[in-house]
Amino acid sequence: MRPLLPAGLWRRARLVLSRRAWRHRLVFWGGGLAIGIAAVALAIAADYVQAWFRRVVGYSPYLALVITPAGLALSVALARRYFPGSQGSGIPQAIAARRLTETAARTRLLSLRLAAGKIVLTLLGLLAGASAGREGPTVQVGASVMHAVGGVWSGRYPGLIVAGSAAGVAAAFNTPLAGIVFAIEEMSRSFEQRTSGLVVTTVIIAGMASLALLGNYTYFGHTAASLGRLQDWAAVPLCGVAGGLLGALFSQLVVAFARGFPGRGGRALHHHPVLFAALCGLLVAVIGLVSGGATYGTGYDQAKRLVETGGGVPGSFGMLKFLATTLSTVSGIPGGIFSPSLAVGAGLGANLATLLPGTPVGAVILLGMVGYFAGVVQAPITAFVIVLEMTDNQGMTVPLMLTALIAYGTARFVGTRPIYHALSENFLPREG
């Protein structure tokens, strides 16, 4: 009897429908669902602890002078003692894990234990008023979940880590497209054909889990502002250059502190990390007092207010948030820079809008967000897609894209390396 299908097509059908193929799909799909749930839980908990901190300092703003230094010092102490590898954003750890070939080495950066510690310590930082985000930690949590559910296949299929990282971005921001672009541009710098379908499906499942639990929403609200006149387009190069320079400065400072400064002062910082974290916390508290409390936390509320109304925050918010985020990041606590960076960019855009009378303030704020963020991460497509998808303003597509490219070129021109890839080298074995 002749087969119903040609031999080659029959072999491909058997491969696609094999138990092994379905097992791989279930690893990705189950991991994506778990990541979506974890991201939502972290988002809800982050909002809760920030609200608690605001209530406490509402009784007396000066309580932050005690709570913030103590909280940052405790976070660093716990991270170094019980959860080494959890410090910072978490994205550099995921990038480094992809470059490692041994499962044991990867497990030191990605594990369920480390993911649990990352969540707890990120919440501790926000509870103490640190200027940190939860999106970067969600990436490390997502990569850890995929590494765990993948089991022995994680070493053979690095697409698991890429999928987990991308799903973390998609679920944290409720932006599936941004998660896919992040996987291509930032995590892998190339897309592996054999795992691309599973990566996309994982991102979609994580995004659907977030959508089902939190509903459909735009992360930073919505503005219909656009560049209607020809002279309004002057905001594009202005925000691109200014955002690129300020973002590059932030990256250089963070990388320099992570690698350690030479000399006696640098060695002192290295040998007394908890004390240094407390000092950073004290400065963060002082900045919070100066800003009237606007610089504490992720910056989500302030950025959303700026996007939707063009104001509602102090004029100094952008620069003060920049300082608070820099201090929180170099302190060594687990915590991300996504939301704080976008908040800094929103503040920068509001400041630059004063130089462009007649130009819609909301449009300049969006350009400031994408310009600064692209200058920090040097992933212009990810920056443009994240801001576009989070604000749902299709009329700003081309200006946002151009601003991101200008900011990226500016940061590259001054010699700044992409922050996540530069930091990932700290988690790789030393050569020689």
N, C-alpha and C positions, 0 to 999 in steps of 0.2 A: 504494500500500500504506500502510495506517495505521501509525504508529509504535507500538511495543509499550508505550512509556511516554508519559505526558502531556508536552507540550512543556516546561513549567516544571520538572518532575522530571528530564527528560532533560538540560536545561541544568545543573542542579545536580550531576547525576551526572558530567557531563563536566568540570565545575569541580573536583570532588573528586578525580577520577582523572587530572587533567591532569598533564603533565610538570612544570609549574611548582609545583603543589601538592605533588607527591612530592619535588621538590627542596627545598622548605621543610621538609618533614617530616624528610628525611635530614639537613638542617643541624642541626635541634634534636636528633634522636635520636643522631646521630654525636657532637655536642657533649656530650650527656649522658653517653655512654659514656666519652669522653675525660676528662670532669670526674671521674667516679667513679674511674677509674684513677689520675688525678693526686692525688685526695684520699687514696686508700689509700697511695700512695707517700709522700706528705707525712707521713701518720700514722705509718707504719713508721719513716721517717727521723727524725721527731721523738722517738719513743721511744728510738731508738738514740743520738742525740746527748745526750739527757738522762741516759741510763745512763752514757755516757762521762764526763759532768761529775760525776756522783755518784761514780764510781770515782776520779776525780782528787782531788776534795775529801775522799774517804775516806782518802787518804794523809795529808793535812793540811788541815783546814777553812780554814786561813788562806791557802791558795792562791787562794781565791775573791777575796781582797782585791786580787789582781793580775789574775786571769783575767776577772772580771766587768767591772771598769771598762774594761779593754783591749778586751774583746769588744763592749761597747755602743758605745764610741767608734769602733771599726772599722766596725761595722754602720751607724752614722749617716754616717760619712765616705763609705762606699761607696754608700749610698743617695742621698746628695746629689750625689755626683760622677757616678755611672754609672746610677742608677735613680731619678731624681726622680719623685715620684708614688707610690713604693712605701712611704713612711713610714706608720707607724700600722697600724690595723686592716685597711684595704682596703675595708670596707663603705662608708665615706663616699665613696671614689673611685667605687664602682659607682653609688651614688645620684646623685652629681654627673654621671656620664657619661650617665645617663638624661635629665638635664635639658638636656644639651648637644645641639645640633642638627647641628653640623658633625662629619663623620667624623674629620677631622684632629684636632679638639679632643678627641674621645673617645679617639682612639688614644694621646694623651699620658697617659691614665689607664688604658687597657685595651689591652694588647698582649701577644703571646707573650713578647717580650723582657722586658717588665715582670713578667709572671707568673713567668718563670724567676728573675729577680732577687728577687722577693718570696719565693719558696720558699727560695732559698739564704740570704737575709738573715734570714728567720724562723728557719731552722735555726741560723744563726750566733748569734742572740740566745739561743736555748735552749741551745746549746752553751756559752754563757758564763754560764748560770744566771739569765737574765732571767725575771721573772714575767710570762710572755706566753703567748698561746694560738695555735693554728694554724687555728682555725675561721674567724675573720675573714679572714685571708690566703687561705683556700680560697675564700671568696666572691669576692675580687678575681681569683683565678686562674680560677675558673669563669666569671665575667663576661668575662674576657679571652679565654678559649677560645671562648666563644660569639660574641664580637665578631669574632674572627679567622675562624672557620669560616663565619660569616655573610657575610663579605666585603662587597660593596656593599649587601647588604640590611640591614645593621645600622642604617643611618640611617633606613630606612623601617619597620623592624619593631623598635621598642624592646623588645618582648617577649623578644627574644634575651637582652638583659642581665638582665632579670628572671629568665628561665629559668636562665641560667648561675649567677646568685647563689643562687637557691633550690636548685639542684642541688648547689651547693657546701655549703650547710648540711646538706642531706639526706645527702650522702655522708660529710661530716666526722663527724657525730653518729650516722649510721645511723638517721636519723629522717625518713622520707619525709613524714609528715604535718606535722612541724615545718617542713620546707622549703617546703611549699605555703603554710602560714600565714605564714611569713616573707615570701614573695613578695607576699602580699596586704597584710599589715599594715605591713611595714617598707620594702620596696623600692618598691612602686607606690602604696600607700595607696588603691588601687582596682584591680579586676581587669578587664583588657581582654578583652571577650568573644571577639574574633576570635583571640586567642592563648592563651586560658586552657587549651584542650585540649592544645596543644603544650607549654605550661609544665608542666602536670601530668605529661604523658608523659615529658618530659625529666627531671623530678625522680624519677620511678619508675625510669627507666633508670639514672640515676646511683646511686640507692639499691640497685638490683639488682647493679650492678657492685661496690659496696662489700660487699654481702651475699655475693656469690660469692667475693670475695677474702679477706674477714675472717671470714665466718660471721655467724650471727645472735647478737647480743649486746646487752645493755643497757649503755649507755655508762658509767653510774655504778653499775652493779650493781643490786641489788634489795632492797627492804625491804617487809615486809608491815605495817609499823606504820600505825596509823590513829587517828583521834580518836574513841574509843569512848564517853567520858562527856561530859555536857553541859559540865562545867567545863573539859574539854580544849580546847574551842573558843575559849577566851581566847587561845590561841596564834595564832589567825588575825589579829585586829587588832594584837596585839603584834608579830608578825613583819612584818605589812604596813606598819605605821607606822615601825618601826625600820629595816626594809629599804629603804623608800622614802626615808627621810631620809639614810641612809648612801649609798645609790646616787646620790641627787641630789648629795651632797657630792662624790663621785667624779667625776660628770659635769661639775660646775661647775669643779673643779680642772683637769681635762683640757682643757676648752674654753678656759679662761682662759690656760693655758700655750700652747695652739695658736695663739691670737690674739695673744699677746705682751702682757706687762705694760707699762704706761706708765712713763716715767722712765728714769734712767740704768741702773738694774739690769735693767730689761726689755730695753733696747737691748744691754746686755752679753751677755745670754743669747742674743739674736738673732744677734749677730755672732760668737759663739763656741759654735756648737752642738755641735761634737765634744767640746770641753772640758766643756760642760754634761752631755753624755751620759756622759762618764767619771765625773763627780761623782755622777750618779745611780747609775751602776754601783757605785761605791764604797759608797754608802748601801744599795743592794740587797744587797751582800755582807755588810755589817755586820748588816743585818736577818736575813740567812740564818744568820749565826753565832749570833745571839741565839735564833733559832727552832730551832737544831739541824739546819739544812738543810731544814726543812719548807717554806719559802716559795719555794724555787727552782723554776723550771719552770712547767708549766701548772697544777699543783695537782690534776691528775686523780687521782693515787694517794691523796692525803689526803682529797679529797672522797668518793671511793669507799669509803675506810675508814670515814669518818664515817657515810655512808648505810647501810652494811651492819652496822656494829658500834656506832655511836653514840659512838665514841671513837678512841683510838689516835693522837691528835695532841695537841700542847700546848694548854692552855686559851687561850693568847694567839694561837693560829694565825690566827683570823679577822681580828683587827686588824692583826697583822703582815703577813699576806698582802695586806690592803687597802693598807698603806703600800708594800709591795714592788711591787704591781701599779700603783699610782699613779706611782711613780718610774719604773718600766720604760716605762709608757705615755707620760709627758710627756718622756722622754728623746729620743723621736723615732725609735726603732728600728722596723723593720717587725715587727709582731706584734699578735695580737688580744687581746681582753678577754673572750671568751665563757667559756672554761674557768676562767681565774682568777677571774672574777666569780662563777661558780657555786661555786667553792671558798671564796671569801670568804663567800658566803651560807651555805654549809654550816657554816663556823666560827661565823658569827653565830648560826645556829640552835642550835648546840651550847651557846653561851653563854646564849642566852635560855631554853633548856630548864632551866637551873638555877633560874630564877625560877618554874618551873611544876612543882613536885614532883608526881609521880604521872602526869604526861602523858608518853606514849611519846616518848623522845628522838628516835628515827628520824623520827617524824612532824614534830616541830618543826624538825628539820634540813631536811627537804624544804620546809617553809614558809619557812624562812630563805633557802634557795636561790632560790625563786621570788620572794620579796619583794625581795631585794637586786637580782636580775637585772632585775626589772620596774622598779625604781627607777632603774637605770642606763640601760636602753635605752628605757624608756617605751613598750614594745610588750607590753601585758599578755597578750594572747592567745598571742603567740609564746612568751613566758616560761612561761606555764602549760603549753602543749603540749610545749615542749622538756623541761621537768622531768618531766612526766607520762610522756612517751614514753621518756625516757632511764632511768627507774627502774621502769617497768612496774608502777605501783601504782594500780590503778583505784579502790581504796577512798578515795584522797585527791583525787579529781577535784574535788569541790565546794570543799573547803577550799583547795586550790591555786588554784582560779579566784578565789575571794573574796580571798585574800591578794594575788594579782597585781593585782586591781582596786584594793584599798586602797593598795598600794604605788605604783601608777601615780597615783592621786589625790593621795597625799601629795607625790610628786615634783612634780606639776603645781601643787599648792597653794603650794609654796615658790618657784615661778617658774622651775623648771629646764626647759630645752628638751630634746627628745630628742637624745641625744649624737651619734648618727650623722648626723642631718640638720643639726645645728649645725656639725659638723666638715666636712660636705660643702661648705659655703659657702666654705671656704678653697681649694677646687679649682675654683671658678667664677670667670669674669671679673668684675672689680670694676665696679660700675655708676658711671657719672658720671665 
